[in-house]
Amino acid sequence: MSVLNIGIISPAMTGVGPAIPLLPFFVQFGSTGFRRKVVNLLRWPALHRLIQVVDVMDHATMEIYQNKKQVLSDGGPHTSEGLIGNGKDIITHLCEYSEGC
């Protein structure tokens, strides 16, 4: 898993600051795949950098979730004590509550 430095998020967001008031309009416009294609056509380096940061965060989150899900399904909540959070993190509690993890 790649480690994301939290210090790169703020500079990535400052370059897209003028577009933030327009986000509610664009979120309702088309599907996520369509919006991604439109954004990829734009020549806005700051926006592309922000998309890269969000993609890395999404990948890391999904990796953590899948790992936690696998551990919980293999051996129950006590096997998660060796993982980050020692079984006391929000993902573990939500998985145990929903019993679908």
Phi, psi and omega in degrees: 000135178278147181264129181260124177280121183298339181290347180270350182287313183298312177298327179292327181281331183295330180287342180251011182308317181298338183270352184301319178296339181272350184303318179302327178290315184289333179294330181271358187262104176074185179275170180294323178296319178296315180298322178297318179295319179295316180296323179294336178282337181289144177259077183224093186303323180295322179293319178294324177294319178296320178297320177299316180297315180296321179296319178295317179296319179295317179297316180296319179296315180295324178294316178297315181297314180296321178297314179296318179298318180295315180297316181292325180283334181282317187219012178086182186291336184286338178283345181279357183294337178278351181271174177299131180094351179051035179077008182246019180268170186293325181296316179298315181295320179293321179294318179293323180292316183280340180056013179253001182279000000 
